[in-house]
Amino acid sequence: MMNAIPVLAEIDDSLTIDPEKIEALITPKTKAIIPVHMLGNPCKMDRIMEIAKKHNLYVIEDCCQAVGASYKGKCVGTIGNIGAYSMNVFKTLSTGDGGFVGVTDEDLYERAFGFHDQGHKPSRTGVEVGNRSILGINMRMNELSGAVALAQTRKLKGLLATLREKKALLKSKLQGLPGVGFRTINDEGECATLLTLLFETKELAAAFCEKAGTAPIARSGWHVYNNMEQLLEKKTWTDAHVFHNCDRVYEKHMLPATDDILERAVNISIGVVDKGLGAGTGINILSTEEEIEKVAQNIREIVLSL
Ligand SMILES: Cc1ncc(COP(=O)(O)O)c(C=O)c1O
């Protein structure tokens, strides 16, 4: 929408952006880095902030799947310049739909507010017509959803504590299996909404998935660039949009390291049960110790049979 051109970067085995692959992609036109705290796991923000500082870039944190996560004691979304959080039905907390944005300075706040509220900058307090000094769109979350969001937010600490406890229990029961480990967790402040198994080969992952009735993340759905038809085909809403005419090429399998990791990765749900993330199987936040043992036993048996 802002005529910005997305440049894709490889991930590492934390399933978040690989900071060591960022600098080679930076050009004089680069304006921002967008780390996505994917599947509740915070990105390696120290290194990302170091690179951003060196090249004078904004950092926009996509915290949509990591509401409540922290990196080295700081909430995700408060480390870069802007943090975007989702509260749609699949997320740690939900208002049905909606989300919020956190910013680190007053000017960014006014701009973000104006953009979502018909260009009102300075921001207005109600429904009055004020000064629309920038071009904005109309994306206000209604007050009922806002009230639900506030109530939900009060549950966050308790939810995360329970998720972390259940995930630690399930993970402890799956240690030391042959041919499979876990993705790297960048900070223990992660959300623990999912447990990601990382197999040594894609063949092992595929065989596991067939028996478990699930799919590796590579085949899980629209969070994977290979499945983003609007990106691959550079679809826009108007022919005049820069993205439509830019010469950057997007194609399937353009990120071999990412493809290799995602073919070997399988999500087990802890609190987020979302087939779109490949997490169609696992436990939930209410699972008892006996239920967790049963799920662990099933996974162990399948892995040992491969
Ligand atoms: C990583 C990531 N970014 C952004 C979004 C968009 O969030 P929303 O649906 O609230 O607009 C999502 C939601 O699926 C997401 O998972």
The ligand as a MOL file (V3000), in Angstrom:
LIG
                    3D

  0  0  0     0  0            999 V3000
M  V30 BEGIN CTAB
M  V30 COUNTS 16 16 0 0 0
M  V30 BEGIN ATOM
M  V30 1 C 2.8110 -13.4020 11.2250 0
M  V30 2 C 1.4990 -12.7070 10.9950 0
M  V30 3 N 1.4940 -11.4160 10.6100 0
M  V30 4 C 0.3280 -10.7460 10.4050 0
M  V30 5 C -0.8930 -11.3590 10.5860 0
M  V30 6 C -2.1510 -10.5770 10.3420 0
M  V30 7 O -2.9150 -10.4210 11.4920 0
M  V30 8 P -4.4570 -9.9700 11.3570 0
M  V30 9 O -5.2150 -11.1470 10.8540 0
M  V30 10 O -4.8810 -9.5990 12.7450 0
M  V30 11 O -4.4740 -8.8170 10.4260 0
M  V30 12 C -0.9470 -12.6830 10.9680 0
M  V30 13 C -2.2390 -13.3660 11.1130 0
M  V30 14 O -2.4840 -14.4590 10.6450 0
M  V30 15 C 0.2900 -13.3940 11.1820 0
M  V30 16 O 0.2800 -14.6810 11.5640 0
M  V30 END ATOM
M  V30 BEGIN BOND
M  V30 1 1 1 2
M  V30 2 1 2 3
M  V30 3 2 2 15
M  V30 4 2 3 4
M  V30 5 1 4 5
M  V30 6 1 5 6
M  V30 7 2 5 12
M  V30 8 1 6 7
M  V30 9 1 7 8
M  V30 10 2 8 9
M  V30 11 1 8 10
M  V30 12 1 8 11
M  V30 13 1 12 13
M  V30 14 1 12 15
M  V30 15 2 13 14
M  V30 16 1 15 16
M  V30 END BOND
M  V30 END CTAB
M  END
